[in-house]
């Protein structure tokens, strides 16, 4: 059975099916300060160049945990893990949403793959 959550806004009722994606324009953590987008594939092509740098990326969320501590986002052929467990940011129901994230890239030294720790997440 599909559960419906009803939100009353003034005299208008908005119904959102339970399990749907996050609403557009939601901000988690700090607002995005730099709108210059770095393609996800760029950080995989030259991870040393981005190690320790703060960047902004945009992509679609294709997987997430149910506690809101991580999600995968992708653009084109590249996919990156956005690691929220290092922050106070918690998100939910982002799967299927387009998001913009800003934060720091780090190079995982043992496997030489980039990781990403956000300071802000915004739904589009």
Secondary structure as UniProt FT lines:
FT   STRAND          4..9
FT   TURN            10..11
FT   STRAND          12..17
FT   TURN            18..19
FT   TURN            24..25
FT   STRAND          27..29
FT   HELIX           40..45
FT   HELIX           47..50
FT   TURN            51..52
FT   STRAND          54..64
FT   TURN            66..67
FT   STRAND          70..75
FT   TURN            76..77
FT   STRAND          78..83
FT   TURN            85..86
FT   TURN            95..96
FT   STRAND          98..108
FT   TURN            109..112
FT   STRAND          113..123
//
